[in-house]
Each structure stands twice: as C-alpha cells, then as structure tokens.
C-alpha cells in the first residue's frame, strides 16, 4: 500500500531553538497515527509542516505523491483541526460551514447538514457560534475538517471540551472514517484516545521521534 504522507528527515527551529530534529515518518491510508508528547515537544509544528502552513528548515514532505513547497504549496485533499478553530462568532454553525464550503465549491448545503448531524450538531440552530460551549465549537471544528470528504485528516487535540458521550461518539466517527480508507493523524494528551484509536503511535520528545 502506498504512503499518503512521507516526512523525510525534517528539522525546524524558531529563534535558534530546535523544535523538530530529523523527524521521519510514513503514514498509509486506512490507518490512525497517534502522536504523543509533552507540550512543546513538536507535535503541532509537525502537523503544520505536513499541512503546508509552516516550511521546514531542512528535509522534505510528500503528500499523496507530491512534494510540498515544490510541486504543491498545500495538500489538495486534507482536512484539519489545529489548535482553536477560527470561526465567525456572530454567525450560526451552519452559516460558518457554508462560508468555508464556498471557498472550494466542492460540497452543497445538504452535505453540510449531513456532516453537522454526524458530529451531533443541529444545522437548524440559529445560535451564534460565539454563544456555543467549548464542546460545541469543537464539534463544529471537526465538522469543517471532514465535511469535504478529505483523504487525509489531521486532528490536534480534537476531544477538547467534549463530555464523555461526545468523546465516545467522536471515537466511533474517527474509526468509521479510518475504515473508509482515510489517513488520520491524531495528537491527544488522553491515553485512552491514543490506545483505543491508533494503529501506530509516535512519541515526540525534544523534537525527535522516540520509537
């Protein structure tokens, strides 16, 4: 099976401080990859490099056979939730997703409604996102990551703010997406999330992957 992501010997420093040191990892379709480590260990920076949001100082990243920074600037079929999702706080959840969907014109309103239902949100709700609970905003973030049916999904602490029932339903959703052949990268401080969901686990310590 071909790899959907190949990170080869990637390093990154900010203001002279090494955040990633010679990191290499390969990810295949139909698998969930867990990335664990202390705050500041480099997980989020690695995810941003794979997304094309941050350029590495050295090394290369290939996503679905294309080199980032050379053949493409951003992966074509990738959904992500990294840090706190940015939304228009004076619009409803549905209006936010409809606006984001208008950028690529890949999906219609019905697909947005279906995706909101998948994450446990009512598309008919008129409440502004600014009045959402943290858990509701997290569900909306997951919805925007998956609504365009990407091949690759990157989830940085996706369970933040979710109650026990919400966590269980999102785990079921992620496993279903994996079984559909998606490549999923997951960072979580919750060991249960990692051990229940992940087929392969990478531990980052001091910017390096400790196997």
N, C-alpha and C positions, 0 to 999 in steps of 0.2 A: 504494500500500500504506500503510495507516495505521501510525502510530508506536506502538510499545508503551510507550516511555518518552520523555517530553518534560521536559527540565530547562531551565528558563527563568530566566536572569539570577540564578542562585543565588550567594549570598555567605555565608561563615561565618567567625567569628572566635572564638578561645579566648583569654581573658585579654588582650584587646586586640590580639592578633596575628592578622592576616588569614591564613586558611588557604585559603579559596576566594574568588575575586573575580569576580563577574559571569559565572559559568560557564553556558553554554547548550550543550545537545547533544540530538540526537534519535536514537533507536535504533528500528530496524524488525525485525519477525520475520524469521527466516531469515538473520540476519547475526551475525558475531562482531565486536565492537568492542574494539579494544585501547587500553588507557590506560597510557601510559609516562611516566616522570619520575623524578627523584631521590627518595630517601627524604625525606618531609616535604613533597612537592610537592602533596599534597592528594588523591591517588588514593583512599586508604582512606576518608577523610572523605566524599568524593563518593559512594562506594559505600554508606556507612552512611546518608547522607541519602536516597538512592534506595530503600533498604530500609525507611525509616521509623524507623531506630534513633537518628538524630540529626536535630534540627529545624534548618533553615536560618535564618539571621538575616533574610534577605530573599530574594525570588524564590519560584518555585513548582516543584513536581514533579508531573507526571501519570504514572500508571502504568496502562496499559490503560484510558485514558479517565477515570480517577478521580483527583481531586486529593488528594495526601497531606496529612494534617492537617485536611482539611475533610470530604471525602466518605468517606475511609478513613484509618485510622491506620497500617496495614501492608498492603502489596500482598498480594492473595489467592493468586496463583499464581507464587511466586518461591522458588527455591532458592538458597542461598548458602554460600560458604565464605570467611569473612573472618578474617584473622589465624589464630591457632592454634585449631582446632576444639576445643570443650569436650566431653569425654566422661566417663563414669563409669569410672574406671580399674580398678575391681575387678569389672568385668563383661566379657563377651566382646563382640566386634564385633556379632554378631547381636543379643545382648540389648540393646546400646545402641540399635541402629536400631529394634528392636521397641518400646522405650520411647518413642523420639521419634515413631514412627508412631502410637502410642496417643493422642497429643495431638489429632490431627485425624481419626483413624479413616478415612483415605482409602484405605489400602492394606492388603493382608493379608500373611501370612508368606511366601507364595510370591513376591510382588513384591519383598520384602526379599532373599530368596535370589537371585532373578534379578539384582537390582541389584548385590549383592556379587560375583556372578560376573562382571558387566560390568566391574568395576574391578579384577578379579584377586584377590579375596579368597575364601577358603573359609568359607562360613557355618557349617560343622560344627566349625570350630576353636574349642576351649574356652579358648584362651589369653586372659588378661585384656588389655584394651586398654593397661593400664599397662605391660605387657611387650612391646607392639608396638614395632617400629622406627619411626623418624620417617616413613619412606616408607609403611609400613602404615597409620599413623594418617592420613596424607594421603589415601590411597586411601579410607579409611573416611569421611573428611570429604567427599570428592567423592560417595561413595555417598549420604550423607544429603542432599546438595544436590540430587541428581537423582531420588531414589527415588520421590517423589510426582508425578513427571512434570510439573514446573512449566513454564509458558510462558516464563519468564524465569529465567536462571541467571547469578549473579554470582560470579566466581571471582577471588579476590585471592591471587596467587602460588600457584596450585594445584599446581605442579610441585615445590614444596619437598620435599626429601628423597627424590625418586624417582630411581632409576637410569635409565640410557639407555633400556633396554627399557620401563620404566614410563612414561617421558616419551612415547615413541613410541606406546604403547598408549592413553594418555590423549588425545594429539592426535587419534588416529583416532576415539576416542569423542566428543570435542567436535565434530569435523567432522560426524560422523553425527547428533549432536543438532541442529546447525545445519541440516542438510539436512532434518530433521523439522519445521523451522519455528520452532525455539526462538530467542529473542533472548539472546545471550550477551555479557556484559561481562567482559573479561579484563584483569587487571593482571599484568605479569610483567617482571622485570629481564632475562629471557632474550630477546635479539633474535630468535633463531630461532623461539621460540614465537610472538612477535608477527607476524613476517613470513610464517610458514607458515600460521597460523590465521586472521589477522584480515582482514576485508574493508575495514575502515576503522580508522585509527589516530589517536588524540588524544594530543598531548603536553602534559602539565601542567608548568608552570614558574612557581614563585612563586604558585601558587594560580590561575593563569589558563591557559586552553587556548590553546596556540600552534599554529595550523593550519599 
